[in-house]
Each structure stands twice: as C-alpha cells, then as structure tokens.
Amino acid sequence: MNRKNKFLETLQGKINEDAIQALGVRGFQRWRHPKFNKKMKNSDGQAKVTGECGDTMEIYLKFKKKRVSDASYFTTGCASSSVSSSFAAELTIRKTPDEILDITAKKVLDAIGQLPENDLHCASLAARTVQEALSNYMTNQQKRNN
C-alpha cells in the first residue's frame, strides 16, 4: 500500500472512531447507511421545520388504514440531524395518530442511543417536525371530511 492510501485509510479510521464516540454504534450505522432519506411525493402529512441551530428537517407521512404505512425525511443539517430525523421517521411506522403524539425528543434519543451533548437539540427538532407533520395530516383529514 502506498503512503497516500495508507494516510487516507488511517484518516478514515479516525473519522469513523470519532463518529462512533459521538453518535454511538446505532447512530453511526444509521449515519453511514441512512434509512427513510428521501422527499416523499403525495404524502398525507408533511412538515418542514428549521431549528435554532439553522438545520432544517422535513418529515413526510403516508397513511393507510389510519396507520403510517411509509415515512421519510430530508434534512440540510449535520450528522446528528440526519440520524435524529431518520429515527424519528422510523418511530412513526405502523403508528396511529394518537400513538404518534407520544413521540418525544426523549423517545427519539432513546432510539438512537446517544448524541453529542451539543447536538441533543436535534432529537427535539426531529420530534417537533414529526408533530408538525401529524398536525398537517390531521388538518388535511378535516378538510377532506368537510
């Protein structure tokens, strides 16, 4: 292996170690292999929220038989925002609107395992975006029923 490749391999190893320390194993795996990361067309409920840090999250919900059948997210934020959004979207799958009301920052953080102290607000932003997407869904349902 030449010196350049060895340097890059060592650097990537250090980056991965630092990311595991910051995000934990579950968060690191989700960061490396994102789930639910896409903008959804024809969602039943969606929200776009910008946090105090400047990160913007979008959550999309698709319902079938009054339960979330599909969810997705998109964020312009950091790794912690991406991981938080991904786990928040996952928490909505197969849930009813009433069950989604129980999704909090603590539940998002519990699903991830850990976040850096300075990024704990990302779990709050993800939970808030889920609640806004649910509110959008409920408003759309009321309009359809009237």
ABEGO torsion letter per residue (X at the ends): XBAAAAAAAAAAAAAAAAAAAAAEAAAAAAAABBBGBBBBBGBABBBBBBBAAGBBBBBBBBBBGGBBABBBBBBABBAAAAAAAAAAAAAABGBBAAAAAABBAAAAAAAAGBBBAAAAAAAAAAAAAAAAAAAAAAAAAAAAAX
